């Protein structure tokens, strides 16, 4: 039963990416579940360098971010 719950969550989740308009490089990427940020989200500067990692639960930051 637990496995079915986890499988159901994975099916509903989707990858979301945003891009900088001028460089077309990834600005942020992470998972959405029911339209809300979930799991680790990564944020990049305009050169494509990773500048932050933040865990989200129900669209809210959870825990300590890596900057």
N, C-alpha and C positions, 0 to 999 in steps of 0.2 A: 504494500500500500504506500509506503514512503517513496519507493522508486517511482510509482505512478505520479505522485505529487511533484517530484523533481522533474520528471519528464514533461509534465504539463507546463511547468514554469519555463523550461527551456524552449518549448514550442512557441510560447507567447512572446518571448524576448526577441528583440531584433537589434542589429547593429546600427548606430546612428553616427554619422560623421558630419562635421561642418568644415567649411573651407574658407581661407582668406580669398577675397575677390581679386586682389591685385596679383597674387602669386599662385593661386590655385593649390597651395599646400594645405595639408590638413591642419585645422585650428583646434579641433577637439574630436575625440572618439570615445565611444563607450556603448553600453547596452541600455536599451529601453524595454521595460516590461509594463504593459498597460499604459504606455505613454509617459512613464516616469523613469528618471535615471536610476539605474541599479548596478551594483558592482563597481569595479574600478573604472574611472574615467580618466583619460589622459588629455592634457592640454599642451599645445605647442606654440612657440613664437613664430613670427613670420618667416624665419629661415628654416623652419621645420625641426627646431631643437625642442626636445621634451622639457617643459618647465614646471609641470605639476602633475601629480597623480593623486586623485581623491576618491575614496570609496563612498558610494551613495547607497542609501536604503530609502525606498519610497520617495525619491526625488530630493532627499536632504543629505548633506554631507554627514558621514559617520566615521568617527575616529580621527586619526592624525593624518593630515595631507603631507605628501612628500613634495617639497619645493626645491 
